Amino acid sequence: MKILLIVALFLSSTATAQMHYTVSVDTPYYHVQLNAGGIATDSVLFKMPVWTPGYYQLMNYAEQVYHFSARDTAGNTLPFEKRAPNGWMVYTGKNTSIILEYDVKSTRPFVAANFLSKDRGYISPAGMFMHISGQIKQRVTLVIKRLPGWNLATSLYQEKGKEGFYAVDFDILYDSPILMGKLEELPDFKVGGIPHYFVAYNAGEFDQLQFIKDLQKIVQAGVDVIGEVPYTHYTFLAIGPGGGGIEHLNSASISFNGAGLQTREGKIRIYNFLAHEYFHHYNVKRIRPIELGPFDYDNGSKTRLLWISEGFTVYYEYLMVKRAGLTTPEDVYKALSTNIRAYESKPGRLEQSVAAASYETWADGPFGRSGGVSYYDKGPVIGAMLDLKIRHETNNKRSLDDVMRALYQQYYKQAGRGFTEAEFRTVCEKIAGVELTELFEYANTVKPLDYRKYFGYAGLELTADFELKPITQPNALQIAILKDWLR
């Protein structure tokens, strides 16, 4: 079996590391040593993020840090003080190089947390590695001392002829989770000539070859939306028993158990989940609201546009799995009907817009406050309605796919930044050829949604119990839109 450092490309670099980490395991703690060089001040504030991008909740990682100490290279203890809530001020004197050591308690098996047991380890880097305040754009190197018999998978690069990994800056480090243990490597596959890997802990019993064939089709369907593969390799990191999924630039951390693939319903659920996390590398990592980068690691980055970043990604997971030939139109109707029913059942829909729910997710949680609005439910519904509106207004010549491609080219590739809400609306209206006032009111107000009009563009109607189904006598344009929409 190949060693699972498959996700690390071997590159050479002449840059000098100023921040070097060594991590070793001692259940339930990771022991971290930081050798920091190039110090030019008498005191240095080291900070640990309070959240990790991709999970819009305060994680308070600093609360899991124990036994912090600082010394110079001669072994002399350096004074420090805790700066609430996530900082440590170290008084360096005239030392240009110092050494920090601390332990990170790691007991939560979750994709946004750190976990360590006798069988496996998972590192969410934002909760493990401190940076010097104001110096995110600093090169960092990293060595992991794992247990005997363990292998390791990460999207970090490994330098030729050197031990460990490196990241060009802390943004990349924080975006590169690490999975270790007795891992299993499923067959790899290529899309657009680019290798894709699936590495798992305790994956369970299932038809691996068929699963990989299906996953390849799903990835291809996602690539077909944008038309370009923006990475040199991609890895699915299946952390085993646990919770959640988080996207990264060229990897995704997912909770996974292949036993769920034994039923059709379970297979659709898992395939939708994988499609969702994969499509996020486009929609939120590259096609993103302007607030989501540069990140505010001290407070969290608030945006009103998660109904696009998360909600539209839910919508595209349905489309991708359908376009991959793994579900039917009826499955898509059912999924959207579930979203509509969930939204309409919440009394908070009359009080809170989905844009407000996005901004308030830091307090309310990713699925909304009790009885409130979730961008995971209303977002995909607005996405579907916008898609069908564009198709209707352009005689089925344009779609939401054109919007996503335009955002990718115009803001990610050309401008090198995220888009504002006004810019997003401008792109949508340019492609649709009409004003889209009502649809944006649906996002920014509590105005009731006109399901009959928008789903009617595809010859669909909504029953009294919020079930989407085809009408009996669609016209030619409705037939064409429905066929192309769920091709």
Buried (B, 14 or more C-beta within 10 A) or exposed (E): EEEBBBBBBEEEBEEEBBBBBBBBBEEBBBBBBBBBEEBEEEBBBBBBBBBBBBBBBBBEBBEBBEEBEBBBEEEEEBEBEEBEBBBBBBBBEEBEEBBBBBBBBBEBBBBBBBBBBEEBBBBBBBBBBBBBBEBBEBBBBBBBEBBEEBBBBBBBBBBEEBEBBBBBBBBBBBBBBBBBBEBBBBEBBEBEEBBBBBBBBBBBEBEBEEBBEBBBBBBBBBBBBBEEBBBEBBBBBBBBEBEBBBBBBBBBBBBBBBEBBEEEEBBBEBBBBBBBBBBBBBBBBBBBBBBBBEBBBBEBBBBBBBBBBBBBBBBBBBBBBBBBEBBEBEBBBBBBBBBBBBBBEBEBBEEBBBBBBBBBBBEBBBBBBEEBBBBBBBBBBBBBBBBBBBBBBBEBEBBBBBBBBBBBBBBBEEEEEBBBBEBBBEBBBEBBEBEBEBBBEBBBEBEEBEBEEBBBBBBBBBEEEBBBBBBEEBEEBBBBBBEEBBE
